[in-house]
């Protein structure tokens, strides 16, 4: 019933991509699909992502390993487009190990991915503090993402293929510049020690993931691409400059993994039934006051990495249409529909006039949809809302989330 790569689709890989500003709840659909895939791959970004994973009955936030990593049959790939903070990765590996899961033998880390050092995090924080003073803070996660991608683009980054080398010379070369320009001190010894320790654990996982993925495809294995962040945070197509520093679209994922475009079959675009954003930047349909507060509390809208309260508002169709266009979504997963159960009036932004959102209002259903697992059992008003989104985007809504639990999903 759950579908892996649509047999009618051209390619054999499936991508799950966020269509809003992240935190759409991609983890749940990944979890449902993962059982049917042989490889789960992350392409871009770093420890700015955050998904809650339940390990041995306890909730943990994972940042680097994809949320599908608990599926013990699956090979896990961290792709070339990523920036990897090794202490965070080691922490996640350890956590799994404590729960009896040894992920290392099935973990493949691209030798082309970049190492994100502690000094990148310091730099991110310093940049953010400086911007905040001038009222132009981006509200980054302070995980060093921007500075690590800066180094990569400036061609002074250090890639994972060098994990077993002594990097003291390269890091010392950076030390003076950073000290002079930012007053930031790189602790070269500590960084080197950390890389050395990490190498003992993960050096055997560092490999040519492009060749690995290609070999997987040749042997007809199925690959699930787990998008990180989301389309409106994309460095090119997002709400620049209030974006992250990587390419978060399906094209970015292909680039980040070194997969050819024709490998893509299914692109599942994930959108909340409303909308949230962490960090600064335009949010035309943001709702303040009681309604915004209610959405935040009902939806548990607090950042999983930074714990910041997420800004909440209504779904904005033009953004969803644009994301579907950029990613070529073959279907949508609308998540957290049940969060809207208590809304008398549900608004959907359909356009913009003089800098303000233009809305279409829908009558709410005012009853619980929590856990509803068949479309026919959804209240009529909820069906009207779903069908409007479907009609306006031209993309079929195949999955509808109605709660946190595994079964709490309508599949159409
Ligand atoms: P950075 O990726 O840490 O540089 O942050 C840039 C912007 O992207 C900030 O507004 C962050 O809040 C946002 N962001 C980065 N990663 C995520 C994510 O996984 N979910 C939601 N927002 C994110």
Boltz pocket constraint, residues with backbone or C-beta under 6 A from the ligand:
constraints:
  - pocket:
      binder: B
      contacts: [[A, 21], [A, 22], [A, 23], [A, 48], [A, 49], [A, 50], [A, 138], [A, 139], [A, 140], [A, 141], [A, 142], [A, 143], [A, 144], [A, 145], [A, 146], [A, 228], [A, 229], [A, 233], [A, 242], [A, 243], [A, 244], [A, 245], [A, 278], [A, 279], [A, 280]]
      max_distance: 6.0
